[in-house]
Amino acid sequence: MLSGNGEITVYWRPGCVFCMKLWTQLRVTGTRYRPVNIWRDPDAAAFVRSVNDGNETVPTVRVVSPSGTESVLTNPSLAEVRQALTA
């Protein structure tokens, strides 16, 4: 989803406290994102495994900056997500 400064997709699964923490931080700062449940989307689960050495580690965040630079971050902080948006 467009955040106003780029596109953020958060890959998650139910019960992930790290995902909930990141969502809270994104919401508090008004940063828009698209959540994708990897337990309901096999293609999303395959993507997460492909960028995490075969592991379904979440949250995995795909960020596309306004300039088109793509970053994939595993269990990032809010600061890391924001930094990727400005790349």
ABEGO torsion letter per residue (X at the ends): XBAGAEBBBBBBBBGBAAAAAAAAAAAAAGBBBBBBBAAABAAAAAAAAAAAGGBBBOBBBBBBBAAGBBBBBBGBBAAAAAAAAAX
